[in-house]
Amino acid sequence: MQAWQVHENGEPGEVMRLADVAPPVPGDGQVLLKVRAANINFPDALLCRGQYQVRPPLPFTPGVEICGETEDGRRVIANPVLPHGGFAEYAVADSAALLPAPDALDDAEAAALHIGYQTGWFGLHRRAGLEAGETLLVHAAAGGVGSAAVQLGKAAGATVIGVVGGSGKAAVARELGCDVVIDRRSEDVVAAVKEATGGRGADVIYDPVGGEAYAQSAKVVAFEGRIVVVGFASGTIPSPGLNHALVKNYSILGLHWGLYNTKNPKLVQRCHEQLTELAARGAIKPLVSERVPLGEAAAAVQRVADGLTTGRIAVVMEEAA
């Protein structure tokens, strides 16, 4: 089979190599899946760089989220077990963790449903307790993680403010349903949020960026607001001022979604059921901005790493396409 492999750490476009290799052999409790589509996530770039919290042995195949097909023809969503990731014709996954792919979504959309939307659901509902009528601020609102949070926020009845970088991404954020869109490249984010909220600030802030975005969040979070920290795409991990959190009476919430797979897997299943229902009624739909063949995966991962994309890029197998 064909598979992208990383033999040394570095930039995805430089270290990912397409090779003919033997299909992986499933271990106990695992299943071999034919990959129909693989979604590209920022962690795929971090895996290539050797900067992710998980460091699979070299060589490995990246690709942490797929829509695959079982031997009996079922269409499923899975997180492949590294080192046999999803940027290949076949991948390995834990049998117990397979989830049915929603009928309402095609392969590329289904591949993009799991990590981003589960993270959004757990962040907004389980951690922050977002309520209808509250204001949600989403950083990087046109990106893969941010776009999921925007749709989930709207589905929950929140007023959504999206922060983006550039006019093209601003247009995407509006199409996603943001009530207010702020272009950080041409506007003062703090002033714009305060103006949009009448000086009150945002009740819940969803931050996959870190760095300057977090500094802005601390300035615009409302009384009893909640800042949900889900990642550091900026490359800068902020150091929160806990005295500031005390004085302004807000909460800083961390979210490592992957922990729920071992700590409370039933919640992951329940979340998937809710996401499937939302997809069925059209309340959420992963924004797949680009579908590329397997041979273009390395270049696509590099574009995600460089922050040049909106929504999701999916690697789609020729047969599925």
C-alpha positions, 0 to 999 in steps of 0.5 A: 500500500501507499503511505506517507512516512516520517523518517526524521523530524522537521517541517512536514513538506520536507520530512514526509515521504510517500512510500510503498509499504506493507499494510499494518497488522492490527494488534489485540483489540485493534482493527484494520481500516481502509482509509476513505478520507483523512482530515489534516489537523495541526497536531499532524504538523507537530508530530512531524516536527517532534513537538507533539505530546505523543512521539511515535517511533520513527518512521511513522505515518501521521494522520490522527483522524479518518473516515474509514471502512471496516472489512464488513463495509461499515463507514466509521470515524476513527483516530488511528493508532500511531505509528500507523496513521491515516495518511495511507491507504490502510490504518489501524484503530482500536475496535472499541473506539470506532464511531459510526460515520453520520449519514448526513456527512460525506467521507471528507466531512465525516473525517473532520467531525471527530477531534475538532467538534468533540473538542468544541463540545467538551470545551463549550459545554462540559468545561465552560457550561455555555448557555443560550443568550451568552456571548462566545468569542472564538479566536481563529474562527475560520480555522478548523478548530475555530469553525467547529466552535462557531457552529456549536456556539450558534447551535447552543443559542449563543451570540458568536464573535469571531476573530480572524486574520485577514479579509478572506477569513473574515468572509468565511467566518461570516458564512459560518454564522458569526454575529460579529467578525473582527479582523485582527490585522486591521482592527483593535480586537480588545476595543472591537469586542468591548464595543460589540458587547457594550463594554461587558465582554465575552462570557466564554472565550475559546482559544486555540491560539495562545500568545497575543490572543490569550492576552486579548482574552484576559482583557475582554472576558466578562464578569464570571466569564470562562476562558477555555484554553485548547491549544497554542497554534501561535507557538507561544504558551502564555503565562496567565496572571492569576491575580488578574483572574482573581480581581476580575472574577473569571475562570481559566479552563484547560481542555485536553480532549484526548484524556476523555478517551481513557478517563470517561469514554462514555462521554465521548460516545454521548458527545458523538450521538449529539454531534450526529443529531446536530449534523442530521438537522444541518446545525453543524457541517464541517467546513472542508475547504479543500479535498486533495489526493493522497499524493498531495498530503505533505504539501497540504499538511505544510499549508496547515502548519503555516496557517494558510488554510481556512476550515479543513483540508481532507485527504480523499482516496481516489476510490472514495472520491 
